[in-house]
Amino acid sequence: MLKLIGFYDYTVILTYMSLLSAVGGMVLASRERFGAAVLCLVGSGICDAFDGIVARSKKNRTEDEKAFGIQIDSLCDAVSFGIFPAVLCYHMGVDGFAGILILFLYSLCAVIRLAFFNVLEGNRQRTEGGCNKTYRGLPVTTVSMLLPVVCMFRNCLGEHTFAALLHVVLAVTAFLFVLDFSVPKYDFKKPLVKLGLIKE
């Protein structure tokens, strides 16, 4: 009988959707359909915001399923919020020697941030369990909110000014990914409970 490795239940659906949205966004960016590509980035961010809630709704997850969830979430995040924004910004004007260095730096810091999160989260779940209340360093998913806001000014600014702004935003964001400071985690579950969409 044919058997696939990995886990394919509902707990990872949103994580996979985030990845697919990012890949679609990179294709759109390569075709200079930047508005649609940015929407794909937002879509990836929305999926990531709720994938943990969906995963934790399954009460009988095995330790392997929990560990797989941590790993697959960060691997997909590396593409969705590490590689995809770099590709998008490259097509929107972050190029040249300085630009490429910033793209390298951004992608590297995002991956380092995610790997460090995996280490901390794996240790925390073995000792505490439940949901994390704070982050160390800026979460990589923040770019799914930050970059769309920056892109709102694309038509207001000249091409060179907008490209320069992207250079600065990516460089600062990369630094914040690896800067050791505490960031409170917003609980997306509370508004869903208030709306009666899910139970406490």
C-alpha positions as CSV (number, residue, x, y, z in Angstrom):
1,M,0.0,0.0,0.0
2,L,1.3,3.5,-0.9
3,K,2.3,5.5,2.1
4,L,3.4,9.1,2.2
5,I,5.8,10.6,4.7
6,G,4.8,13.7,6.7
7,F,1.4,14.7,8.2
8,Y,-1.5,15.8,6.1
9,D,-4.3,16.5,8.5
10,Y,-6.2,19.8,8.9
11,T,-3.7,21.2,11.4
12,V,-1.2,22.1,8.6
13,I,-3.6,23.3,5.9
14,L,-3.1,27.0,6.6
15,T,0.7,26.6,6.7
16,Y,0.7,25.0,3.3
17,M,-1.7,27.7,2.0
18,S,0.7,30.3,3.2
19,L,3.5,28.7,1.2
20,L,1.4,28.4,-2.0
21,S,0.4,32.0,-1.7
22,A,4.0,33.0,-1.5
23,V,5.0,31.0,-4.5
24,G,2.1,32.5,-6.5
25,G,3.2,35.9,-5.3
26,M,6.8,35.4,-6.6
27,V,5.4,34.4,-10.0
28,L,3.2,37.5,-10.1
29,A,6.2,39.7,-9.0
30,S,8.3,38.3,-11.9
31,R,5.5,39.4,-14.2
32,E,5.5,42.9,-12.6
33,R,2.0,42.5,-11.2
34,F,3.1,44.0,-7.9
35,G,-0.3,44.8,-6.5
36,A,-1.4,41.2,-6.7
37,A,1.9,40.0,-5.4
38,V,1.6,42.2,-2.3
39,L,-1.9,40.8,-1.8
40,C,-0.3,37.3,-1.8
41,L,2.1,38.4,0.9
42,V,-0.9,39.7,3.0
43,G,-2.6,36.3,2.4
44,S,0.5,34.4,3.6
45,G,0.5,36.6,6.7
46,I,-3.2,35.9,7.4
47,C,-2.7,32.2,7.0
48,D,0.3,32.3,9.4
49,A,-1.7,34.3,12.0
50,F,-4.2,31.6,12.4
51,D,-2.3,28.3,11.6
52,G,-1.3,27.9,15.2
53,I,-4.9,28.3,16.5
54,V,-6.0,25.6,14.0
55,A,-3.1,23.3,15.0
56,R,-3.8,23.6,18.7
57,S,-7.5,22.8,18.2
58,K,-6.5,19.2,17.8
59,K,-6.1,18.1,21.4
60,N,-4.7,14.6,20.8
61,R,-1.6,15.7,18.7
62,T,1.3,13.3,19.2
63,E,4.8,14.7,20.0
64,D,5.8,13.9,16.4
65,E,2.9,16.0,15.1
66,K,3.8,18.9,17.3
67,A,7.5,18.8,16.3
68,F,6.5,18.5,12.6
69,G,4.2,21.5,13.0
70,I,7.1,23.6,14.4
71,Q,9.4,22.6,11.6
72,I,7.0,22.9,8.7
73,D,5.8,26.3,9.9
74,S,9.3,27.7,10.0
75,L,10.3,26.1,6.7
76,C,7.2,27.6,5.0
77,D,7.8,31.0,6.8
78,A,11.4,31.0,5.4
79,V,9.9,31.0,1.9
80,S,6.8,33.2,2.6
81,F,8.5,35.9,4.7
82,G,12.2,35.4,4.0
83,I,12.6,34.7,0.3
84,F,9.3,36.0,-1.1
85,P,9.7,39.6,0.2
86,A,13.3,39.6,-1.1
87,V,12.2,38.5,-4.6
88,L,9.3,41.0,-4.6
89,C,11.6,43.9,-3.5
90,Y,14.2,43.0,-6.1
91,H,11.6,43.3,-8.9
92,M,10.4,46.6,-7.4
93,G,13.9,48.2,-7.6
94,V,16.1,46.8,-4.8
95,D,19.0,45.9,-7.1
96,G,22.6,47.0,-7.8
97,F,25.5,46.1,-5.5
98,A,24.0,47.6,-2.3
99,G,20.6,46.3,-3.0
100,I,21.7,42.7,-3.6
101,L,23.7,42.9,-0.3
102,I,20.6,44.0,1.5
103,L,18.6,41.2,-0.1
104,F,21.2,38.7,1.1
105,L,21.2,40.2,4.6
106,Y,17.4,40.2,4.8
107,S,17.1,36.6,3.8
108,L,19.9,35.5,6.0
109,C,18.6,37.3,9.1
110,A,15.1,35.9,8.5
111,V,16.4,32.3,8.3
112,I,18.5,32.8,11.5
113,R,15.5,34.2,13.3
114,L,13.4,31.2,12.3
115,A,16.0,28.7,13.3
116,F,16.5,30.4,16.7
117,F,12.7,30.4,17.1
118,N,12.7,26.6,16.5
119,V,15.3,26.0,19.1
120,L,13.4,28.1,21.7
121,E,10.0,26.8,20.8
122,G,11.1,23.2,20.9
123,N,12.7,23.7,24.4
124,R,9.6,25.6,25.6
125,Q,7.1,23.0,24.5
126,R,9.0,20.3,26.3
127,T,8.9,22.2,29.6
128,E,5.9,24.5,29.4
129,G,3.5,23.5,26.6
130,G,0.7,25.7,25.5
131,C,1.1,28.9,23.5
132,N,4.0,31.3,23.6
133,K,3.2,34.8,25.0
134,T,6.2,36.7,23.7
135,Y,8.7,36.6,20.9
136,R,12.5,37.4,21.0
137,G,13.3,39.5,18.0
138,L,10.9,40.8,15.5
139,P,8.8,38.0,14.0
140,V,9.5,37.5,10.3
141,T,5.7,37.5,9.6
142,T,5.7,41.2,10.5
143,V,6.9,41.9,6.9
144,S,3.5,40.8,5.6
145,M,2.0,43.9,7.3
146,L,5.0,46.3,6.9
147,L,5.7,45.9,3.2
148,P,2.1,46.4,2.1
149,V,2.0,49.7,4.1
150,V,5.3,50.8,2.4
151,C,3.9,49.9,-1.0
152,M,0.9,52.2,-0.5
153,F,3.4,55.0,-1.2
154,R,4.7,53.6,-4.4
155,N,2.6,55.8,-6.6
156,C,3.2,58.9,-4.5
157,L,7.0,58.7,-4.5
158,G,9.2,58.7,-7.5
159,E,10.7,55.4,-8.7
160,H,14.1,56.1,-7.3
161,T,12.8,57.4,-4.0
162,F,10.5,54.4,-3.5
163,A,13.4,52.0,-4.3
164,A,15.6,53.9,-1.7
165,L,12.8,53.5,0.8
166,L,12.6,49.8,0.2
167,H,16.4,49.5,0.7
168,V,16.2,51.1,4.1
169,V,13.1,49.2,5.2
170,L,14.6,45.8,4.3
171,A,17.9,46.6,6.0
172,V,16.2,47.8,9.2
173,T,13.8,44.9,9.3
174,A,16.7,42.5,8.8
175,F,18.4,44.0,11.9
176,L,15.3,43.8,14.0
177,F,14.9,40.1,13.1
178,V,18.1,39.3,15.0
179,L,18.0,42.0,17.6
180,D,17.4,40.4,21.0
181,F,14.3,42.2,22.4
182,S,10.9,41.0,23.6
183,V,7.8,41.5,21.4
184,P,4.4,40.7,22.9
185,K,2.5,38.2,20.9
186,Y,-1.0,39.3,19.8
187,D,-3.6,36.6,20.6
188,F,-5.7,36.2,17.4
189,K,-7.9,33.7,19.2
190,K,-9.6,36.3,21.4
191,P,-11.5,38.2,18.7
192,L,-12.6,34.8,17.2
193,V,-14.0,33.7,20.6
194,K,-15.8,37.0,21.0
195,L,-17.4,36.6,17.5
196,G,-18.5,33.1,18.5
197,L,-16.5,31.5,15.6
198,I,-14.5,29.3,18.0
199,K,-14.8,28.1,21.6
200,E,-12.4,29.2,24.4
